[in-house]
Amino acid sequence: MVLIPRPRASSANLSMSNGSTIVPCPTFRRPFQHNSNTPITQTNKLKGFFAGSGSDSMSNPYMARAVVDLTERSPRDVSLLYIGTASYDIPKFRRNQTNAFIDLGCDVTSLDVANQRPDQDEMEEAVDNADIILVSGGNTLYALDRWRYLGLDELLRTAAERGTVMAGGSAGAICWFDSGHSDSADPETYRQYKLDKFKDGEPEKKAGNNNNNPFAYYSGNAQEGDSKEEWSYIKVEGLGIWPGMVCPHYDRIQSNGSPRMEDFDQMLEQFGQYELGLGIDHNAALEVDGDGFRVVSIPGEAGSVPISDNEEEEDGTTFVPGVWLKYVDEEGNVQRKVCPRSGSLSDLLQEVSDPEKHILVDDRVDLCRKENPLLRD
């Protein structure tokens, strides 16, 4: 386990009361404030849409419309840049996650960097022209390493600072935060495996589990009754544009048979003592618009958030998709609270501020990098 500092702004005032924060804010954290070098305006405030799933969320017209609405423009005046590095620029995943935006009338382009190296000017032009940057789901660690290798990470940070909508699900949600609970060690997310699988087009689709169950197997990776694969979730360091540790597919189980919400608790205990955790259900998203936030969920889908003991949706659902806040208390126990449906971002997110406390890094990422080597061209 490695300790690395993640400074953001001046840490002169470390003594914080709970104030209006949604969960307790200890002295080594403080409420998040956008630390821009320029005055915050309507055009440069941070905007993001972070979904619990990649293809399932971004292919949904309701969610796509919510992303476009963040631009405050007509869809026909919106330019969307799709970055599919995490899914190795495989066309199937690009189609799945951009067709809903094309149907709305958006101008959609892609920046393919997983298997080739674009010119620096090409990357800069693509990022500069985007109103929305949509990052695919897939292997978070590979995508972030590739971006850092190419210098794309700094271009993305600059885009966020000028008010570009930063969006995505699963890996496309984790990447914008300090860190995330990632399935990047699953061999079926590795580059060569994926490229071989899709080299002759789209393979025959395995029958999925359509049970509307808040604790169902994530149909993208496993079905109930499948044998369990031996791999572990790992903590992956993100771009750090927003603070916190994100767990997508929070209410799902993948091919290793471990419920993500339970494994997330273990990761917080081991590596996240100082960070605030965000568990995003498979069919939910956290939307950020400057200092405002809201929780968005796909209508008619189930999740992990109970409505109440005596209420249910019109379709009989008693658990709806949502977002959970998690943190380690003074006794070392993981506490949780349902995220309100809307509010102030400075009441929701907390950043590590004490220079004696650091973001903890998972050493297992080094083994994962050896098993899924980065293309260096």
VOPAGU-2260 file (C-alpha; in pm, 1 decimal, decimal comma):
REM VOPAGU-2260
SITE   aa  ch    i         X         Y         Z
SITE  MET   A    0       0,0       0,0       0,0
SITE  VAL   A    1     138,7     338,3    -105,3
SITE  LEU   A    2      56,8     683,9      24,8
SITE  ILE   A    3      43,5     974,7    -218,0
SITE  PRO   A    4     -49,9    1337,2    -148,5
SITE  ARG   A    5    -337,2    1483,5    -351,1
SITE  PRO   A    6    -333,1    1858,2    -277,2
SITE  ARG   A    7    -610,3    2074,5    -423,1
SITE  ALA   A    8    -617,0    2411,3    -255,0
SITE  SER   A    9    -485,1    2587,3      52,4
SITE  SER   A   10    -512,0    2370,4     363,0
SITE  ALA   A   11    -487,5    2657,6     610,0
SITE  ASN   A   12    -819,5    2581,3     773,7
SITE  LEU   A   13    -836,4    2212,0     858,8
SITE  SER   A   14   -1071,6    2235,5    1155,6
SITE  MET   A   15   -1421,2    2185,6    1014,9
SITE  SER   A   16   -1750,6    2144,8    1190,1
SITE  ASN   A   17   -2015,7    1919,0    1039,0
SITE  GLY   A   18   -2205,8    2234,6     938,2
SITE  SER   A   19   -2455,5    2156,2     665,6
SITE  THR   A   20   -2265,0    1863,6     513,7
SITE  ILE   A   21   -2481,7    1562,7     438,8
SITE  VAL   A   22   -2248,2    1325,7     625,2
SITE  PRO   A   23   -2000,3    1419,8     901,7
SITE  CYS   A   24   -1692,9    1608,1     779,4
SITE  PRO   A   25   -1387,4    1519,8     993,8
SITE  THR   A   26   -1100,9    1760,8    1042,4
SITE  PHE   A   27    -888,1    1596,5     772,2
SITE  ARG   A   28   -1155,3    1662,6     506,3
SITE  ARG   A   29   -1334,9    1978,0     399,6
SITE  PRO   A   30   -1638,2    2051,3     183,5
SITE  PHE   A   31   -1543,8    2055,4    -183,0
SITE  GLN   A   32   -1504,0    2391,7    -352,2
SITE  HIS   A   33   -1414,0    2432,6    -718,8
SITE  ASN   A   34   -1060,2    2573,9    -716,9
SITE  SER   A   35   -1036,8    2743,1   -1056,7
SITE  ASN   A   36    -774,5    2999,8   -1148,2
SITE  THR   A   37   -1043,4    3209,1   -1315,8
SITE  PRO   A   38   -1371,9    3344,0   -1176,1
SITE  ILE   A   39   -1653,0    3088,4   -1202,0
SITE  THR   A   40   -1905,9    3187,6   -1468,5
SITE  GLN   A   41   -2199,5    3019,3   -1635,3
SITE  THR   A   42   -1964,4    2888,5   -1905,4
SITE  ASN   A   43   -1677,6    2754,9   -1693,5
SITE  LYS   A   44   -1849,0    2596,3   -1393,9
SITE  LEU   A   45   -1779,3    2225,5   -1351,6
SITE  LYS   A   46   -2045,3    2004,0   -1508,1
SITE  GLY   A   47   -2064,9    1625,8   -1502,8
SITE  PHE   A   48   -2291,8    1325,7   -1540,2
SITE  PHE   A   49   -2165,4    1009,6   -1369,4
SITE  ALA   A   50   -2369,7     694,1   -1425,1
SITE  GLY   A   51   -2348,9     354,2   -1260,2
SITE  SER   A   52   -2337,0     175,6   -1595,8
SITE  GLY   A   53   -2185,0     256,0   -1932,2
SITE  SER   A   54   -2386,2     106,2   -2218,0
SITE  ASP   A   55   -2709,8      59,2   -2021,8
SITE  SER   A   56   -2718,4     423,0   -1907,3
SITE  MET   A   57   -2572,5     604,9   -2205,7
SITE  SER   A   58   -2792,9     410,7   -2448,7
SITE  ASN   A   59   -3104,0     519,4   -2258,6
SITE  PRO   A   60   -3280,2     819,6   -2418,5
SITE  TYR   A   61   -3385,0     960,8   -2079,9
SITE  MET   A   62   -3027,4     963,7   -1951,7
SITE  ALA   A   63   -2886,6    1093,5   -2280,5
SITE  ARG   A   64   -3130,5    1384,7   -2271,9
SITE  ALA   A   65   -3023,9    1467,4   -1915,4
SITE  VAL   A   66   -2659,2    1483,2   -2029,0
SITE  VAL   A   67   -2742,6    1710,5   -2322,8
SITE  ASP   A   68   -2955,7    1939,3   -2105,1
SITE  LEU   A   69   -2646,0    2021,3   -1899,0
SITE  THR   A   70   -2508,3    2211,3   -2200,7
SITE  GLU   A   71   -2814,1    2441,3   -2196,9
SITE  ARG   A   72   -2824,1    2414,4   -2574,9
SITE  SER   A   73   -3047,4    2256,2   -2833,3
SITE  PRO   A   74   -2922,2    1902,8   -2910,6
SITE  ARG   A   75   -2861,4    2005,2   -3273,9
SITE  ASP   A   76   -2613,3    2266,2   -3151,4
SITE  VAL   A   77   -2422,9    2019,5   -2930,6
SITE  SER   A   78   -2092,2    1854,4   -3022,7
SITE  LEU   A   79   -2021,1    1531,6   -2834,8
SITE  LEU   A   80   -1678,8    1367,9   -2826,8
SITE  TYR   A   81   -1678,1     996,8   -2745,7
SITE  ILE   A   82   -1358,2     854,1   -2593,8
SITE  GLY   A   83   -1372,6     474,0   -2592,6
SITE  THR   A   84   -1025,5     395,6   -2457,9
SITE  ALA   A   85   -1162,7     185,9   -2169,7
SITE  SER   A   86   -1337,4     -42,4   -2422,0
SITE  TYR   A   87   -1039,7     -30,2   -2664,3
SITE  ASP   A   88   -1229,6     174,5   -2925,8
SITE  ILE   A   89   -1437,6    -129,8   -3024,7
SITE  PRO   A   90   -1718,4      -6,8   -3256,6
SITE  LYS   A   91   -1996,2    -197,3   -3078,7
SITE  PHE   A   92   -1948,1      -4,5   -2757,1
SITE  ARG   A   93   -1924,5     327,1   -2941,9
SITE  ARG   A   94   -2255,3     258,8   -3113,6
SITE  ASN   A   95   -2422,3     148,9   -2790,2
SITE  GLN   A   96   -2318,8     461,2   -2603,0
SITE  THR   A   97   -2364,9     725,4   -2872,6
SITE  ASN   A   98   -2674,5     623,4   -3072,5
SITE  ALA   A   99   -2914,2     787,5   -2824,3
SITE  PHE   A  100   -2724,6    1116,1   -2865,9
SITE  ILE   A  101   -2726,1    1084,4   -3245,1
SITE  ASP   A  102   -3102,7    1027,1   -3229,1
SITE  LEU   A  103   -3135,5    1351,7   -3034,3
SITE  GLY   A  104   -2953,4    1535,1   -3313,2
SITE  CYS   A  105   -2610,4    1581,6   -3153,3
SITE  ASP   A  106   -2297,4    1595,9   -3367,5
SITE  VAL   A  107   -2099,2    1293,3   -3245,8
SITE  THR   A  108   -1729,9    1231,3   -3312,9
SITE  SER   A  109   -1480,2     996,9   -3150,9
SITE  LEU   A  110   -1119,3    1018,3   -3040,7
SITE  ASP   A  111    -958,0     675,3   -3076,6
SITE  VAL   A  112    -638,5     641,4   -2874,2
SITE  ALA   A  113    -646,8     286,3   -2736,3
SITE  ASN   A  114    -474,5     123,4   -3033,9
SITE  GLN   A  115    -315,0     418,1   -3211,6
SITE  ARG   A  116    -143,5     745,2   -3126,3
SITE  PRO   A  117    -310,6    1055,7   -3272,1
SITE  ASP   A  118    -115,4    1373,6   -3328,9
SITE  GLN   A  119    -115,6    1615,6   -3036,4
SITE  ASP   A  120    -293,1    1873,4   -3251,6
SITE  GLU   A  121    -564,4    1620,0   -3335,5
SITE  MET   A  122    -627,9    1545,2   -2966,9
SITE  GLU   A  123    -632,7    1913,5   -2874,5
SITE  GLU   A  124    -873,9    2002,8   -3153,6
SITE  ALA   A  125   -1109,5    1716,7   -3069,5
SITE  VAL   A  126   -1123,2    1805,7   -2699,4
SITE  ASP   A  127   -1145,1    2182,0   -2759,9
SITE  ASN   A  128   -1443,5    2147,1   -2995,0
SITE  ALA   A  129   -1651,6    1930,7   -2759,5
SITE  ASP   A  130   -1949,4    2050,7   -2558,0
SITE  ILE   A  131   -1975,9    1702,7   -2403,5
SITE  ILE   A  132   -1696,4    1450,8   -2349,8
SITE  LEU   A  133   -1842,4    1102,4   -2308,4
SITE  VAL   A  134   -1608,5     833,2   -2174,3
SITE  SER   A  135   -1703,4     469,4   -2225,6
SITE  GLY   A  136   -1729,6     197,4   -1969,2
SITE  GLY   A  137   -1461,9     -71,6   -1964,3
SITE  ASN   A  138   -1116,7    -105,0   -1813,0
SITE  THR   A  139   -1064,5     208,9   -1604,8
SITE  LEU   A  140    -698,2     148,1   -1526,3
SITE  TYR   A  141    -599,6      97,7   -1889,7
SITE  ALA   A  142    -782,9     410,0   -2001,8
SITE  LEU   A  143    -629,9     634,4   -1737,2
SITE  ASP   A  144    -278,6     497,7   -1794,6
SITE  ARG   A  145    -312,4     545,4   -2170,2
SITE  TRP   A  146    -437,1     903,7   -2128,4
SITE  ARG   A  147    -146,3     988,4   -1899,3
SITE  TYR   A  148      98,6     832,1   -2142,1
SITE  LEU   A  149     -37,7    1043,6   -2429,2
SITE  GLY   A  150     -93,5    1363,4   -2227,0
SITE  LEU   A  151    -468,5    1342,7   -2284,6
SITE  ASP   A  152    -534,5    1360,7   -1908,7
SITE  GLU   A  153    -427,4    1726,4   -1894,2
SITE  LEU   A  154    -642,5    1812,6   -2194,6
SITE  LEU   A  155    -943,2    1660,0   -2018,1
SITE  ARG   A  156    -875,6    1854,1   -1698,1
SITE  THR   A  157    -856,6    2176,5   -1898,2
SITE  ALA   A  158   -1184,5    2093,3   -2072,4
SITE  ALA   A  159   -1355,6    2041,5   -1737,5
SITE  GLU   A  160   -1226,7    2377,2   -1614,2
SITE  ARG   A  161   -1382,3    2562,3   -1907,3
SITE  GLY   A  162   -1726,1    2408,5   -1849,2
SITE  THR   A  163   -1734,3    2112,0   -2087,3
SITE  VAL   A  164   -1979,4    1847,2   -1967,8
SITE  MET   A  165   -1774,6    1547,1   -1851,9
SITE  ALA   A  166   -1987,8    1233,3   -1871,2
SITE  GLY   A  167   -1984,3     856,1   -1871,5
SITE  GLY   A  168   -2083,9     545,2   -1686,2
SITE  SER   A  169   -1889,6     279,3   -1496,9
SITE  ALA   A  170   -1525,6     347,6   -1594,6
SITE  GLY   A  171   -1660,9     668,3   -1748,8
SITE  ALA   A  172   -1779,2     774,3   -1402,9
SITE  ILE   A  173   -1478,1     662,4   -1197,1
SITE  CYS   A  174   -1223,9     843,2   -1414,5
SITE  TRP   A  175   -1329,5    1195,7   -1314,0
SITE  PHE   A  176   -1290,4    1137,2    -938,3
SITE  ASP   A  177    -997,6    1081,2    -703,3
SITE  SER   A  178   -1038,7     704,3    -721,1
SITE  GLY   A  179   -1277,6     421,4    -782,4
SITE  HIS   A  180   -1381,0      65,2    -702,6
SITE  SER   A  181   -1285,6     -97,8   -1032,5
SITE  ASP   A  182   -1314,7    -431,3   -1211,8
SITE  SER   A  183    -995,9    -355,3   -1408,9
SITE  ALA   A  184    -838,4    -680,3   -1280,2
SITE  ASP   A  185   -1106,4    -891,7   -1449,7
SITE  PRO   A  186    -918,7   -1069,1   -1734,5
SITE  GLU   A  187   -1227,7   -1036,5   -1953,6
SITE  THR   A  188   -1174,0    -658,1   -1953,5
SITE  TYR   A  189    -815,3    -686,5   -2080,7
SITE  ARG   A  190    -720,9    -535,4   -2414,4
SITE  GLN   A  191    -609,9    -847,2   -2601,5
SITE  TYR   A  192    -907,1   -1049,2   -2477,2
SITE  LYS   A  193   -1150,1    -783,5   -2596,2
SITE  LEU   A  194    -979,6    -726,7   -2931,4
SITE  ASP   A  195    -972,9   -1100,9   -3002,2
SITE  LYS   A  196   -1335,9   -1139,6   -2900,2
SITE  PHE   A  197   -1456,5    -864,9   -3132,9
SITE  LYS   A  198   -1209,6    -903,9   -3421,7
SITE  ASP   A  199   -1474,3   -1066,2   -3643,2
SITE  GLY   A  200   -1753,2    -832,5   -3539,0
SITE  GLU   A  201   -2000,5    -874,4   -3258,6
SITE  PRO   A  202   -2004,7   -1223,0   -3099,7
SITE  GLU   A  203   -2328,3   -1404,7   -3034,9
SITE  LYS   A  204   -2497,7   -1251,3   -2733,9
SITE  LYS   A  205   -2546,5   -1468,2   -2430,5
SITE  ALA   A  206   -2898,4   -1470,6   -2289,6
SITE  GLY   A  207   -2916,3   -1216,1   -2009,0
SITE  ASN   A  208   -3089,2   -1210,1   -1675,1
SITE  ASN   A  209   -3370,7    -957,9   -1710,7
SITE  ASN   A  210   -3490,8    -995,5   -1354,0
SITE  ASN   A  211   -3568,2    -644,7   -1224,1
SITE  ASN   A  212   -3388,3    -720,5    -899,0
SITE  PRO   A  213   -3180,6    -460,1    -714,2
SITE  PHE   A  214   -2922,8    -726,8    -631,8
SITE  ALA   A  215   -2919,6    -912,8    -964,7
SITE  TYR   A  216   -2610,6   -1019,2   -1150,7
SITE  TYR   A  217   -2477,2    -750,5   -1382,0
SITE  SER   A  218   -2577,7    -903,4   -1714,2
SITE  GLY   A  219   -2272,3    -761,4   -1890,3
SITE  ASN   A  220   -2044,1    -998,7   -1702,1
SITE  ALA   A  221   -2230,8   -1280,8   -1531,7
SITE  GLN   A  222   -2558,2   -1461,5   -1490,3
SITE  GLU   A  223   -2701,7   -1611,2   -1177,2
SITE  GLY   A  224   -2576,8   -1968,1   -1144,9
SITE  ASP   A  225   -2255,1   -1908,8   -1338,4
SITE  SER   A  226   -1932,0   -2035,2   -1187,8
SITE  LYS   A  227   -1736,8   -1763,9   -1008,7
SITE  GLU   A  228   -1424,5   -1625,9   -1168,5
SITE  GLU   A  229   -1118,6   -1561,2    -953,7
SITE  TRP   A  230   -1036,1   -1192,7    -970,8
SITE  SER   A  231   -1063,4    -905,2    -724,7
SITE  TYR   A  232   -1183,5    -548,6    -743,7
SITE  ILE   A  233    -899,5    -296,9    -722,0
SITE  LYS   A  234    -878,5      68,2    -631,9
SITE  VAL   A  235    -782,8     280,8    -932,4
SITE  GLU   A  236    -663,4     640,5    -913,6
SITE  GLY   A  237    -867,8     882,2   -1128,0
SITE  LEU   A  238    -810,8    1231,5   -1266,4
SITE  GLY   A  239    -912,9    1398,4    -939,7
SITE  ILE   A  240   -1136,6    1665,1   -1093,4
SITE  TRP   A  241   -1395,9    1584,1    -826,5
SITE  PRO   A  242   -1308,6    1430,0    -487,7
SITE  GLY   A  243   -1416,2    1092,0    -358,3
SITE  MET   A  244   -1403,5     718,6    -429,2
SITE  VAL   A  245   -1671,8     601,6    -674,2
SITE  CYS   A  246   -1826,5     255,6    -692,2
SITE  PRO   A  247   -2037,7     204,0   -1008,4
SITE  HIS   A  248   -2278,1     -89,5   -1052,6
SITE  TYR   A  249   -2322,0     -53,6    -676,9
SITE  ASP   A  250   -2625,8    -283,6    -661,9
SITE  ARG   A  251   -2485,5    -553,8    -888,9
SITE  ILE   A  252   -2275,9    -871,6    -874,5
SITE  GLN   A  253   -2020,1    -949,7   -1146,2
SITE  SER   A  254   -1842,1   -1265,3   -1252,8
SITE  ASN   A  255   -1633,3   -1297,4    -934,0
SITE  GLY   A  256   -1956,8   -1342,7    -737,1
SITE  SER   A  257   -1880,9   -1060,7    -494,1
SITE  PRO   A  258   -2159,3    -801,9    -440,7
SITE  ARG   A  259   -2003,4    -467,7    -523,2
SITE  MET   A  260   -2168,6    -287,2    -233,2
SITE  GLU   A  261   -2010,0    -530,8      13,3
SITE  ASP   A  262   -1668,9    -530,5    -152,7
SITE  PHE   A  263   -1682,2    -150,3    -159,3
SITE  ASP   A  264   -1709,7    -149,6     220,4
SITE  GLN   A  265   -1397,5    -363,6     244,6
SITE  MET   A  266   -1210,3    -132,9       7,7
SITE  LEU   A  267   -1308,5     172,1     209,9
SITE  GLU   A  268   -1184,4       4,3     527,8
SITE  GLN   A  269    -852,1     -86,6     365,2
SITE  PHE   A  270    -781,1     204,2     131,6
SITE  GLY   A  271   -1046,9     470,0     185,0
SITE  GLN   A  272   -1021,6     571,9     548,6
SITE  TYR   A  273    -979,7     934,9     447,1
SITE  GLU   A  274   -1207,5     951,3     142,6
SITE  LEU   A  275   -1581,6     984,9     103,9
SITE  GLY   A  276   -1733,4     695,1     -91,2
SITE  LEU   A  277   -2005,3     728,3    -356,6
SITE  GLY   A  278   -2196,1     413,6    -450,5
SITE  ILE   A  279   -2391,3     465,1    -774,9
SITE  ASP   A  280   -2654,4     206,7    -864,2
SITE  HIS   A  281   -2641,9      46,5   -1208,9
SITE  ASN   A  282   -2945,3     245,5   -1329,3
SITE  ALA   A  283   -2867,2     574,3   -1152,5
SITE  ALA   A  284   -2640,2     871,1   -1208,4
SITE  LEU   A  285   -2503,4    1165,1   -1014,6
SITE  GLU   A  286   -2544,5    1488,6   -1210,1
SITE  VAL   A  287   -2329,5    1791,5   -1123,7
SITE  ASP   A  288   -2401,3    2144,2   -1243,8
SITE  GLY   A  289   -2165,0    2388,1   -1076,0
SITE  ASP   A  290   -2241,8    2373,1    -704,3
SITE  GLY   A  291   -2570,0    2192,0    -759,3
SITE  PHE   A  292   -2626,7    1819,2    -784,5
SITE  ARG   A  293   -2913,6    1582,7    -840,7
SITE  VAL   A  294   -2959,4    1207,3    -858,6
SITE  VAL   A  295   -3102,8    1083,5   -1188,5
SITE  SER   A  296   -3241,0     735,1   -1239,4
SITE  ILE   A  297   -3386,4     541,2   -1531,8
SITE  PRO   A  298   -3765,4     532,2   -1491,3
SITE  GLY   A  299   -3913,4     191,4   -1418,5
SITE  GLU   A  300   -3585,7      29,7   -1312,9
SITE  ALA   A  301   -3510,5    -111,1    -967,5
SITE  GLY   A  302   -3218,4     -19,5    -746,1
SITE  SER   A  303   -3092,7     -43,8    -388,5
SITE  VAL   A  304   -3262,7     257,6    -230,1
SITE  PRO   A  305   -3581,5     172,4     -40,6
SITE  ILE   A  306   -3873,2     403,8    -109,0
SITE  SER   A  307   -4026,8     351,3     235,4
SITE  ASP   A  308   -4177,5      71,4     437,5
SITE  ASN   A  309   -4528,9     156,0     320,0
SITE  GLU   A  310   -4480,4     289,6     -32,2
SITE  GLU   A  311   -4400,6     151,0    -373,6
SITE  GLU   A  312   -4380,6     275,7    -728,9
SITE  GLU   A  313   -4676,7     233,3    -962,7
SITE  ASP   A  314   -4511,8     -74,9   -1113,6
SITE  GLY   A  315   -4472,6    -234,8    -768,8
SITE  THR   A  316   -4105,6    -145,2    -724,9
SITE  THR   A  317   -4002,9     -90,5    -362,5
SITE  PHE   A  318   -3633,0     -24,2    -429,2
SITE  VAL   A  319   -3532,4     246,5    -674,9
SITE  PRO   A  320   -3194,7     336,4    -830,2
SITE  GLY   A  321   -2997,9     589,9    -631,4
SITE  VAL   A  322   -2665,6     695,6    -484,8
SITE  TRP   A  323   -2519,7     607,2    -144,6
SITE  LEU   A  324   -2266,3     801,7      60,9
SITE  LYS   A  325   -2018,5     592,5     258,4
SITE  TYR   A  326   -1740,6     680,7     500,4
SITE  VAL   A  327   -1524,5     522,2     768,8
SITE  ASP   A  328   -1606,2     654,5    1117,0
SITE  GLU   A  329   -1368,9     711,9    1409,0
SITE  GLU   A  330   -1408,8     349,1    1520,1
SITE  GLY   A  331   -1313,4     218,9    1176,3
SITE  ASN   A  332   -1666,2     114,0    1080,7
SITE  VAL   A  333   -1820,1     192,1     741,9
SITE  GLN   A  334   -2129,8     407,9     770,1
SITE  ARG   A  335   -2374,8     476,2     489,1
SITE  LYS   A  336   -2647,1     724,0     402,4
SITE  VAL   A  337   -2874,0     763,2     102,3
SITE  CYS   A  338   -2775,7    1062,4    -106,2
SITE  PRO   A  339   -3055,4    1322,0    -126,2
SITE  ARG   A  340   -3215,4    1359,3    -466,9
SITE  SER   A  341   -3072,8    1710,0    -503,8
SITE  GLY   A  342   -2877,8    1974,4    -317,3
SITE  SER   A  343   -2555,9    2171,1    -296,2
SITE  LEU   A  344   -2239,1    1995,0    -412,3
SITE  SER   A  345   -2035,6    2155,2    -133,6
SITE  ASP   A  346   -2267,5    1981,7     114,7
SITE  LEU   A  347   -2226,0    1649,9     -66,2
SITE  LEU   A  348   -1859,7    1606,7    -166,3
SITE  GLN   A  349   -1560,6    1630,2      67,2
SITE  GLU   A  350   -1192,8    1649,6     -24,2
SITE  VAL   A  351    -895,2    1530,7     180,5
SITE  SER   A  352    -725,1    1845,7     307,4
SITE  ASP   A  353    -493,6    1748,4     593,7
SITE  PRO   A  354    -135,3    1716,9     459,8
SITE  GLU   A  355     -79,5    1434,2     710,0
SITE  LYS   A  356    -360,8    1232,2     549,5
SITE  HIS   A  357    -324,1    1097,7     198,3
SITE  ILE   A  358    -514,5     911,4     -68,6
SITE  LEU   A  359    -415,7     545,1     -29,4
SITE  VAL   A  360    -310,3     360,3    -345,1
SITE  ASP   A  361    -376,7      -8,1    -411,0
SITE  ASP   A  362     -50,3    -191,3    -492,2
SITE  ARG   A  363    -244,0    -455,4    -689,7
SITE  VAL   A  364    -268,0    -217,0    -983,6
SITE  ASP   A  365      94,2    -303,0   -1067,7
SITE  LEU   A  366       7,9    -670,6   -1120,7
SITE  CYS   A  367    -290,2    -568,1   -1330,1
SITE  ARG   A  368     -64,0    -353,0   -1548,9
SITE  LYS   A  369     163,2    -651,6   -1610,6
SITE  GLU   A  370    -129,7    -872,9   -1707,5
SITE  ASN   A  371    -288,8    -605,7   -1928,3
SITE  PRO   A  372      14,4    -416,7   -2065,0
SITE  LEU   A  373     -21,8     -64,7   -2192,3
SITE  LEU   A  374      31,9       2,2   -2562,4
SITE  ARG   A  375     340,7     222,6   -2582,1
SITE  ASP   A  376     384,1     358,7   -2932,1
